[in-house]
């Protein structure tokens, strides 16, 4: 189906605050296509190649690079210059020996350089669990992915992090949201902090639970929903 009337650009001054760009420059920016991430926390592939990594000078060069299949996201070749990139997406540009993971630091999207072997695993936070037809369990991830398993295989809770192989997306393991887990705060006033989970304080009613972390800066108190369990090698 054709996307008649869809706006493919946004004004730079009206761009989401999470985009790592200057408000000075061209009037318009390439808008990320709808899908994997919310528009408040997503940036287009063109913006990443041109404005963040400075690998290309303009849209024409970006389309040439993408058309050759030189850029992979989560192990899959991407050719759309509006492809949305967000939290924990893994970007690989083998010809340039460049490998990155998308994180949120102080409310801004940021690309962190990683090793080539780290691009073989994608970290996904379980945002929801559902019972589907056949009595099986469906895990819903933070980036829109789903994973269906038999009921007897289910050992996961909402908030846990799963490790998926790239690009086959096979379940390789999990990191539990529990005491002494290493957690990364990706939203809120403490965005970018990494620490050890000491306690989760459940609030009555519909109030969000509080989480207490021991970080290098001291004790961090944030919402439980803002935590992302990460491995030891994770860096921001």
Buried (B, 14 or more C-beta within 10 A) or exposed (E): EEEEEEEEEBEBEEBBEBBBBEEEEEEEBBBBBEEBBEBEBBBBBBBBBBBBBEBBEEEEEBBEBBEEEBBBBBBEEBBBBBBBBBBBBBBBBEEEEBBBBBBBBEBBBBBEEBEEEBBBBBBBBBBEBEEEEEEBBBBBBBBEBEBEBEEEEEEBEEBBBBBBBBBEBEBBEBBBBEEEBBBBBBBBEBBBBBBEBEEBEEEEEEEEEBBBBBBEEEEBEBBBBBBBBBEEEBEB
